[in-house]
Amino acid sequence: MSDLFDPATRRAMLERLENLAPDAAAKWGKMNVGQMLAHCHAPLEIAVGERTMKRGLIGVLFGGLAKRSLLKPGPFGRDMPTAPDFKVTDEREFAKERLRLVDLIGRFGETGPEAVAARPHPFFGRMTSVQWSALQWKHLDHHLRQFGA
């Protein structure tokens, strides 16, 4: 799996973001491109310790199963459910949201594997740095593919 802690992998992801057009149309889903960029902030904010959320009962009961399913080889499927706290429905400014996402991807790499792995995920619970990195990369890849990047 791709490792977002690896500088070359981060650069490749940032190049995809750079190639994303502000008028890109979604191939699936309900978000526009600005909303998608804002949506992608939330998991990275959790990973770098900028956002905290309590683990709910659903996460305790099903988080491990969902984590194993999402970590399987291959991309995420289309139209997956979105956590209510991660939904973005208001209009967003493309350039501002992309700049913020670029910053968060860089901060993820700078934070490093040990610090990220020390934080439990609010749905999946404890994760290794490899799991954190893989899920972040797969989430970004999913949404960039959604908009053709």
Secondary structure, DSSP 4 states (H G I P E B T S, - for coil): ---TTSHHHHHHHHHHHHT--TTPPPSSSS--HHHHHHHHHHHHHHHTTS---PPPHHHHHHHHHHHHHHTSSSPPPTT----GGG---S---HHHHHHHHHHHHHHHHHH-HHHHHTSPBTTTBS--HHHHHHHHHHHHHHHHHHTT-
